[in-house]
Amino acid sequence: MSTTSRRKIWFVRHAQSEYNKQRLFTGWHDPELTELGLIAASDLKQKLSSIKFDYVYSSPLKRASSTAMSIIGDSSLIKYDDRLKERSYGDWSGLNKTEIKNQIGEDQFIAARRGWDTKPPNGESLKDVSIRVNSFISSLPSTGNILVVSHGNTIRAISVLLGINTKEGVSSYEIKTGTYLLVQ
């Protein structure tokens, strides 16, 4: 354990997956990391190498768990939690983002892809994700260095829960693959 009395949380978005590369809605589908993703995960390990993590949590989906494993190097230190999964894109999972936008129009596309309350057909809204992930956030230790490897929309919802973003402004918030949000 580190002697840190304050809590610091690194919310890492997994590195590039095959679906990210192909511009497909991923949701709960479980593609592997690309070669570029594996390199980015290795880069994250270097960037975070000076930090002693007291707690490590990851979504169980391969793109997140592979990124966590790359950073930590020991799967026995990682606690997997379903609440950290990406938002479900329902009927859109595995489909091309541009094709969906062309079918339904840009306004409806943006509302369902980035809006707080709108869901893709048979999927989750960001509000739904925030409800799912809120109990995870509440369960985190109050001190120490914490690594949480998850997904873009999960971190987007967390950013609203933690007051970093608003429900109205979250649609423009972007955390790129293989990067992190540090919350102190």
C-alpha positions as CSV (number, residue, x, y, z in Angstrom):
1,M,0.0,0.0,0.0
2,S,1.2,3.5,-0.7
3,T,1.2,6.0,2.1
4,T,-1.1,8.3,0.1
5,S,-3.9,9.6,2.3
6,R,-5.7,11.4,-0.5
7,R,-7.6,9.6,-3.2
8,K,-6.5,9.8,-6.8
9,I,-8.4,7.9,-9.5
10,W,-7.1,7.3,-13.0
11,F,-10.1,6.6,-15.3
12,V,-8.4,5.0,-18.4
13,R,-10.3,4.5,-21.6
14,H,-9.1,1.2,-23.2
15,A,-6.8,1.4,-26.2
16,Q,-8.0,1.1,-29.8
17,S,-10.1,-2.0,-30.5
18,E,-10.9,-3.6,-33.9
19,Y,-14.4,-1.9,-33.8
20,N,-12.9,1.5,-33.0
21,K,-10.7,1.1,-36.0
22,Q,-13.6,0.1,-38.2
23,R,-15.9,2.9,-36.8
24,L,-18.5,0.4,-35.5
25,F,-20.7,0.8,-32.5
26,T,-19.2,-1.6,-30.0
27,G,-21.3,-1.6,-26.9
28,W,-21.2,-5.0,-25.2
29,H,-19.6,-6.8,-28.2
30,D,-16.1,-8.0,-27.3
31,P,-13.5,-7.2,-30.0
32,E,-9.8,-7.5,-29.4
33,L,-7.3,-4.6,-29.3
34,T,-5.7,-3.7,-32.6
35,E,-1.9,-3.6,-33.1
36,L,-2.0,0.1,-32.6
37,G,-4.1,-0.5,-29.5
38,L,-1.5,-2.9,-28.0
39,I,1.2,-0.2,-28.6
40,A,-1.0,2.4,-26.9
41,A,-1.6,0.1,-24.0
42,S,2.2,-0.4,-23.7
43,D,2.6,3.4,-23.8
44,L,0.1,3.8,-21.0
45,K,2.2,1.4,-18.9
46,Q,5.2,3.6,-19.4
47,K,3.3,6.8,-18.6
48,L,1.8,5.4,-15.4
49,S,4.9,3.4,-14.4
50,S,5.9,5.7,-11.6
51,I,2.5,5.2,-9.8
52,K,1.9,2.5,-7.2
53,F,-1.7,1.6,-7.6
54,D,-3.4,0.5,-4.4
55,Y,-6.5,-0.7,-6.3
56,V,-7.1,-1.8,-9.9
57,Y,-10.5,-2.2,-11.4
58,S,-11.5,-3.1,-15.0
59,S,-14.5,-3.7,-17.1
60,P,-14.5,-7.5,-18.0
61,L,-14.7,-6.7,-21.7
62,K,-11.4,-7.8,-23.5
63,R,-10.5,-4.3,-24.8
64,A,-10.5,-2.9,-21.2
65,S,-9.1,-6.0,-19.5
66,S,-6.2,-6.3,-22.1
67,T,-5.4,-2.6,-21.5
68,A,-5.5,-3.1,-17.7
69,M,-3.3,-6.2,-18.0
70,S,-0.8,-4.3,-20.1
71,I,-0.6,-1.5,-17.5
72,I,-0.4,-3.7,-14.4
73,G,1.2,-6.9,-15.8
74,D,-0.5,-9.1,-13.2
75,S,-4.1,-10.2,-13.7
76,S,-4.4,-11.3,-10.1
77,L,-4.3,-7.6,-9.0
78,I,-7.3,-6.6,-11.2
79,K,-10.8,-6.7,-9.9
80,Y,-13.3,-7.1,-12.8
81,D,-16.7,-5.3,-12.4
82,D,-19.6,-5.6,-14.8
83,R,-20.8,-2.1,-13.8
84,L,-17.8,-0.7,-15.7
85,K,-18.9,-2.2,-19.1
86,E,-19.5,0.1,-22.0
87,R,-23.0,1.4,-22.6
88,S,-25.1,-1.1,-24.5
89,Y,-25.8,0.1,-28.0
90,G,-28.5,-2.5,-28.4
91,D,-29.6,-2.9,-32.1
92,W,-26.7,-0.6,-33.2
93,S,-23.9,-2.9,-31.8
94,G,-21.6,-4.0,-34.5
95,L,-23.1,-1.5,-37.1
96,N,-21.2,1.3,-38.9
97,K,-21.7,4.7,-37.3
98,T,-21.8,6.6,-40.6
99,E,-24.5,4.3,-42.0
100,I,-26.7,4.7,-38.9
101,K,-26.3,8.5,-39.1
102,N,-27.3,8.5,-42.8
103,Q,-30.4,6.3,-42.0
104,I,-31.7,8.3,-39.0
105,G,-30.4,11.8,-39.6
106,E,-27.7,13.7,-37.7
107,D,-29.9,15.2,-35.0
108,Q,-31.4,11.9,-33.9
109,F,-28.0,10.3,-34.3
110,I,-26.2,12.8,-32.0
111,A,-29.1,12.6,-29.4
112,A,-28.8,8.8,-29.2
113,R,-25.0,8.6,-29.5
114,R,-24.1,11.5,-27.1
115,G,-27.3,12.8,-25.4
116,W,-28.0,12.1,-21.8
117,D,-31.5,10.7,-22.0
118,T,-31.9,9.2,-25.5
119,K,-31.2,5.5,-26.1
120,P,-30.3,3.6,-29.3
121,P,-33.0,1.0,-30.0
122,N,-32.9,-1.6,-27.3
123,G,-29.8,0.0,-25.8
124,E,-28.8,2.2,-22.9
125,S,-28.7,6.0,-22.5
126,L,-25.9,7.8,-20.8
127,K,-28.3,8.3,-17.9
128,D,-28.8,4.5,-17.7
129,V,-25.0,4.0,-17.6
130,S,-24.7,6.6,-14.8
131,I,-27.3,4.7,-12.8
132,R,-25.3,1.5,-13.3
133,V,-21.9,3.0,-12.5
134,N,-23.0,5.2,-9.6
135,S,-22.9,2.3,-7.1
136,F,-19.4,1.4,-8.3
137,I,-18.2,5.0,-7.7
138,S,-19.8,5.0,-4.3
139,S,-18.0,1.7,-3.4
140,L,-14.5,3.0,-4.2
141,P,-12.0,3.3,-1.3
142,S,-11.8,6.9,0.1
143,T,-7.9,6.9,-0.1
144,G,-5.1,5.6,-2.3
145,N,-4.2,5.5,-5.9
146,I,-6.9,3.8,-7.9
147,L,-6.8,2.6,-11.5
148,V,-10.1,2.1,-13.3
149,V,-9.9,0.8,-16.9
150,S,-13.2,1.2,-18.7
151,H,-14.9,2.7,-21.8
152,G,-15.6,6.1,-23.3
153,N,-19.3,6.3,-22.5
154,T,-18.8,4.9,-19.0
155,I,-16.2,7.6,-18.3
156,R,-18.5,10.2,-19.9
157,A,-21.3,9.2,-17.5
158,I,-18.8,9.1,-14.5
159,S,-17.7,12.7,-15.5
160,V,-21.2,13.9,-14.9
161,L,-21.6,12.0,-11.6
162,L,-18.4,13.6,-10.4
163,G,-19.4,17.1,-11.4
164,I,-16.7,17.4,-14.1
165,N,-19.4,17.7,-16.8
166,T,-23.1,18.5,-16.9
167,K,-25.8,16.4,-18.5
168,E,-26.2,19.1,-21.1
169,G,-22.5,19.5,-21.9
170,V,-21.4,15.9,-21.8
171,S,-22.2,15.3,-25.5
172,S,-19.1,17.3,-26.5
173,Y,-16.8,15.5,-23.9
174,E,-14.4,13.2,-25.6
175,I,-11.8,10.9,-24.0
176,K,-9.7,9.3,-26.7
177,T,-8.8,5.6,-26.7
178,G,-5.6,4.9,-24.7
179,T,-5.9,8.1,-22.6
180,Y,-7.1,8.8,-19.1
181,L,-8.9,11.3,-16.9
182,L,-7.2,11.9,-13.5
183,V,-9.6,12.8,-10.7
184,Q,-8.2,14.0,-7.4
